[in-house]
Amino acid sequence: MVAVEVSSKRRLARACKHVGDLWFPASPSLLREIKLKLNQGVYDHDPLVLYSDVRSDFSLFMYMLRKLASMVRYEDGIERVSTPQELFSRVGFVRLKEALDLDDSVLSRHSLERITHAQSCRIEEAFVSASAVESLSAPLGFNPEGGFALALFRQLGLTLVAFNYPSLYEEVTSSLGPNEDPESKLATHLGFTPSILAVTLFREVGVEPHFFDVMPERISLDYEETEAGLTLSRLCEVGEALARANNPEKYPSASRDWNEAKSVIERTLGGQGLSIIRTNLKKNLLAFAKASPTVFKTGVSFNPEAKLWKVWEERHKSVNNFLNECSKEFQRPLHQYYDRIIGKQVPQDAIGVLIKVVFPVAGFQGGCVYTVEPVTRFFYPQLRINAVDLRMLEPIPFGNTGDPVAEAFSSNLPIVGSDSSENDTPVCYIAGVLGGSQKIGVLYVEMPQRDYMEDSARYVAHLQALCKALSDTLLNRPS
């Protein structure tokens, strides 16, 4: 055990030396512009203007926070600062100029001209997360700039790995499983988490994470809770979930992440929450894109719900082609259902989710799932869904040509009909086979005749989509 710990510490020390020397690329044009302004005295009377310029570049911002904090760590009265702006304001111009006395090749040996798609996505995720936290902070009593800095700091380790171990980073992030995250999966290869790498880099220059109020010692560090029960680190988790939701092709957890992030955003910022975050993201990336046009040649597409829907359509409609004809209102829960089961072992509660969550949105008032018993040659009612008006839920013999359940089992198309209930209300029914080529039963549903007549094709499509979903679930074969 001791030998393993020593080996892990050595690997971490080597990695810190490696990423500390190479860092990740900043914009050469921005650095030249800042140094020119310094020499011209533009920042002399307002260091926060300098802060604003530095903040627009992820690499330079993290470098300056680390450098400035190390410069003042022993000084009385500056052991702790509450915001990144305060740090810039209190260090003085002599040290600001000293910290910026470098060129881009000294800051990083990497170049934005040779950035890969995976690396640009990494920067994009960092800014989506930071912009979300910045937007959510003020309504909950947190300093927005502190939240922005914390969110970016939490992205620092992953970004350093993306640029300094690019093959490993791309391999890991392009093959994430449903319950895997980049931090944990990279740790199995590196021997430490990217978050620990970032924290250790600050500690190496004598800066403990608590020096700066928003620098976390570990990824789960909590700060004082708000009345809403949220902490600053929890806001960062929401921002990170939103960033993953905005990249559903990469993250299998995107649907779950979107639901989590959307809930907090709407509670905190209201219905315009995403618009507020989008505005901040555009502002934050505008400066970065101007300084580094090679990274975001076409801008950043921030529309997690639309992206998620597109991925759903590509993945799920190839499995259940009846989705194409269904209403958008019904497609959403069925897409979410397939997101839970596709390519996985079907969970035990899957049928319950279909019946309790998906079925009510289909527009049917009730129904029943019948399964076939080849030995007795009967269809048996196995699962009643609410009430049915036109039939008793009893076993039905094969060959009963007058019964829609028996007829549906022998047909490739749904059986549709109508009758009057006991109180003379006109009711329509649809019955469809379950299992396709491997027939296992029938789904029978009912709805008011007036509803069916308004859009009969939609109701038939809903029935067929449900039959396919039930078949995929019962036969455990979503793919």
N, C-alpha and C positions, 0 to 999 in steps of 0.2 A: 504493500500500500504506500509506504514512504517513497519507494523508488518510482512509483507511478506519479505521485504528487510532484516529485522533483523533476521528472521528465516533462510533466505538463507545464510547470513553471518555466522550464527552459524553452519549451516551444513557444510559450507566450512571450518570453523575453526576446526571442529571435524574431517573432512576428512584429513586435513593437518596433524593433530596430528597422525591420524591413519596411513597414508602412510609414514609420516616422521619417525615414529617409526619402521615400518616394511620394508619400501623401497622395493627393488626387488633384487633377488640374484645375487651376483658376484661369480666368480670362486675362490674357496678356494685355489686351487693350484697356480693360478696366483698371488694371494695376498701373499702367502707364498714365492713365487719366488721373487717378488718385494722387500719384506722386507729383504730377504737374500742378494739381490744385494745391497740394501741400506747399510746394515751392512758391506758388503765387500768393499764398496767404489766404486762400479761400476759406479754409477751415479755422482760421485763427480765433475768431470770435464765437464760433459755434461748432464744437466737436460732434454734435449730434448730426450735422450735415455729413461729416465724415462717416459716422456710424451708419447713416442711411446708405451711403455709397458702398461701404464694405459689406453691409448686410445683403446686398443684391447678389453676392457671389458666395455660394455655399462653402467652397474650399477656403476662400480668403477669410470668411466670417469665423469659421471654426479655428483656423490658424491664429487669427488675431485674439480670440477669446483665450486660447491656451497661452499665447505669448504674453499678453497683457496681464493675465492673472498670475503668471509666474513672476513677472517683474515686480508686482506689488504684494506678494504673498506675506512678506515679513513686516510690512509697514503698519504702524499703529493706526487704527481707525479705518484701515482698508482690508481687514481680515475677511470681511464679508460684504458683498454688495447685493442688492435685491433685484437689479435688472441689468441687462447688458448695456443699456445706455448709460447707467450710472458708472459702470466700469470705464467706458470711453471718456466720460466727463471728468473723472477724478484722477486719471493717470498723468495728465499733463501732456503738452504737445511735444516736449523733448522725447518722451518715451513713445508716444505715438509715431513720431518720425523714425525713431530707432527701430521700432517693430516693423515699419514699412520699408526699411532700407534693404530691399531685396528685389530680385527680378523673378519672373515667373519660373525660370529654370531652377532657381534655388528653392522656391516654394514646392515645386513638383517637377519630376522628370517626365511626367505624362503630358500628353498634349490633347487638347480638345479637338484638334483636327483629325485625330485617329480614334475617336471615341466609338465604341461599339453600340449596337442597339440595346443590349442588356444594360450597359452602363448609363445610357441616356434615360432608359426606363427607371433605373435606380434613382437618378437625380429627380426625375419627374415625380416619383412616389414620395420622395423626401419633401418636395415643395407642396404637394397635395396635402400631405399630413400636417406640415407646419402651417399652411394657410387655413386649414380647418381648425386647428388649435388656436391660432390667432383670432379667428372669428368667434369661437365659442368662449374664449377666456373672459372678456369684459363682462358679459351678462351674468357670469357666475362669480364675479369678484376677483378674478385673477388678472395680473398685468399681461396685456396681449403680447408685448415684446418678450416678456419672460416665457410665456407659453410658446411663442414662435421659436425661441432659442432652445428650449428644452426639447421640443419636437424634432428640431434639426439634430440636436446632440444625440438623440436616440437613434437617428438614422446614420450617424457617423461611422459606427463600426461596420455596418453592412456596406456602406459606400467605400470604405477603405478596402474591404475584402473584394468588392466588385472590380476595383481598379488594380489591385496588387496581387490578387489570385483570380484573374478573370476566367480562366478555364473552369476552375472549381466552382466559382460563383454561378456561371452560366449552366453548368451541368446540374447543380443542385436546384436552382430556381426554375429550370425548365422541366423538372420531373417531380414536382411536389405532389404528394398524395393528399387525399381529402382532409386528413387530420394532421398534416405536417406543416411546419413553418420554417422559413429560411434560417432563423436563429438556431433552432435546435438541430436542424439537419446539417448545417455548416459546422456546428460544434462537434459532431461525430467525426468529421474529417480533420478539423483543426486542433481539437483537444481543448477548446475554449470557445465561448460564445463571442460573436462580434461586439456585443455590448460591453463585455469585460475588457476586450481589446481597447475600446474607446476610453473607458474609465482609467485603465492602466496608463494610457498615453498621457493623460492629464496628471496622474499621480507621479509619473516619472520626472516631471519638471517641478515637483513639489506642491502641486495644486490638488488638494483633496476635493472630492465632489461637493462637499458642503460649503466650500468657499463661495460658490455662486449658488444662490438659493434655488435655481432651477436645474442645477446639475445633479442628476440622480446617481446614487451609488450603485444601484442595481435597477434592472428594468422594471421591477414591480414596486419601487419606492413610492409610498403614499405621502401626500401632503394633506394639510388640514381640509376636511371635507366641507363642501358648501351645504347650504340648506337643502339642495337637491340631492345630496348624498354623493356628489361627484368630487373627485380629487383632480389635481392638475395632471398627475400621471395617468389617471383614468381618461381624461380628455385626450391625452396623447394616444392611448389605445384606440379611442374612437377615431382619431385622425388616421391612424395606421390602418384600421379596418376600412375606412373610406378609400384610402389609397389602393388597398387590395381590391375592393369592389370596383374601382375604376379600371382594373386590369383583369377581368374575369377569365381571359384566355390563359393566363399564367397561374391564377390562384383558384383551385377547386373550392375553396371556402368562400368565394366571392358572394354567393347568394346569402349565406349566413352573415357575412361581414356587412353587406348592404343593409339588411334588416336591423342589425345592431346599431350601425352608424346613423341610419335614417331616423330611428326612434329618438336618439339623444339630440340630434340636430333639430328635429321638429319641436321637441319639448323646449329646447333652449332658445332657438331663433325663430320658431314659427314656420309657417308655410314658405317663407322666402329664404329659408336657411341655406339651401343649396345655391341660390342666386348670390347671397352674401359671400359665401365661400368662394364661388366662381369669380366674383369681383376681386377679392383679395388675392386669389391665385393668379389672375391675369396681371394684377399690379406687381406681384412678386416676381413672376416669370417674365414680365415685360423688360425689366432691368436686366435680368439674366440672359434672356434671349437676345437683347440688343448687344450685350457684351460678348455673348457666345452664340452667334447665329448658327454655327455648325451643329449644335446640340439639338435645337428645336427648329428645324427648317420649316416645318409646317405647323408650328404651334403645338399646344397640348389640348387634346380632346378630353374635356371633363364633363362626362355625362354617364355616370355609373349605371343608372337604370337602363338607359338605351343600349349601352354596351352589353349589359347583362342579358337584356332581352334578345339581342342579336346572337349571342353565344347560345342561349337557350334554344332559339329557333334552329340553329345549325346542328346542335347536338340532339335535341329531343324530337324534332320533326322527322329525323331520319329513323327514329325508333317507332314513333306513333304519328304516322302521316295524316291521321284524322284531325290533328291539332290545327292544321291549316284552315279548316272550314269552321272552326269553333269561334265563338265570340271572344274578344279580348278579355272580358271580365272572367270568363271560364278558363281561358288559356293560362292566366297568371297562377292560380293555385295548382293547376295540373303541371305547369312548368316547374313550380317549386317542389311538387311531389317527385317528379322525375329527377330533379337535382339531388334529392335525398337518396334515390335508389339506383340511378343509372351507373353501371360499371361496378356496383358494389354488391355485397350480400344484402338481400332485402331484409330490413329490420322487422322485428316481431310486431311492432305496432303499425305496420304499413297499411293493412286493410282498414284499421281504425281511422287512420288519417284520411284515406280515400273516402270513407263513408261520412266522417264527421266534418271534414274540411272541404273536400273537393265536390262531393255530391250535392251539397246544398246550393252551390253556385251554378249548377247545371240547369236549374229551373224545373226539376222534377219534384212532384209533391211526395212521392213515395215509390217504393219498389221492392224487389226481392232478388237475391242471388240464388239460383238453383244449380245444384251439381248433379251430374249423371252417375248412376250406379249401373254399370254394364251387366252385372250378374242378375240383378232383379229387373233390369230394364225399366227403371223408373227415374224420373227427375225429382229430387228432393229439395224442398225449400230450406236453405241453410242459413240465410242471413236476411232478416226483414229490415227494410230501411223505411222508417216512419210507417204510415198506414197506407194500405191500398184499398180501393173502393170496388173494383170490378171482379174480384176473385177471392176465394178462400185459399189460404196458403196450405195446400195439401199436396201429397205426392201425385205426380202426373205420369201415366204410362206412356211408353214409346208408342209412336204411331197414332197418337190422338190428334188427328188432322184438324179437329175443331179448336185446338188449344194453341194460342200463339207461342207458348214456351216450346212445345214439341215441334211446331212448325219452324221456329227460329233455329232450332238445333240442326235441322236438315237443310237450312238455306244459307246461302252466302251473303244475303242481304237482310237487313232488319225487317221484322214483321210489324206493320203498323195497322192500327185499327181504332175503333171507338165504340163506346156504349154508354148507357146511362147508369148512374149510381142508384142506390136505393132511394135517394131523395130526388131522383130524376135530373140530376146535374150531368150535363154531357162531359164525358171524360175520354181522353185519348190514351192509348198505350203504345209502347214500342218494346220489342223484345229482340235481343241480339245474342249471337253465339259467343261463348268464351273459349279461348284457346286456339282459334284459327284452325290450322291443319291438325292440331292435337286437341280435339274438342273435349272440353271438361264440364261444360254447363251452359247456362243462359242467364243473362241479366234482363229482368223485366222491370219496366218503369211506367209510371202514370203521371199525367199532368192535365190541368183543365183544357178542355177542347178549344176554348177561345184563345188561350196562350199558344197552343200548338199551331192553330190556323194562322196566327200572325207571322210566324217564321218557322215553318215545318222543317226546312232544310237544316236550320241551326240545331233544332232539337235532335234530329237524326244524327247529326255530326257529334253532338255531345254524347249521345248514347254509344256511338261507335268508339269514340275516344275513351270513354269510361270502360267499355268492354276490353279494349286493348290494354289499358292500364291495369285492370283486374287480371287479365291473362298474364301480363308480364310479372305481376306480383305473385299470383298463385303458382305459376310455373317457375318462378325465381330465375327469370331469364332476361332482365333488362340489359341492353348492351349498346 
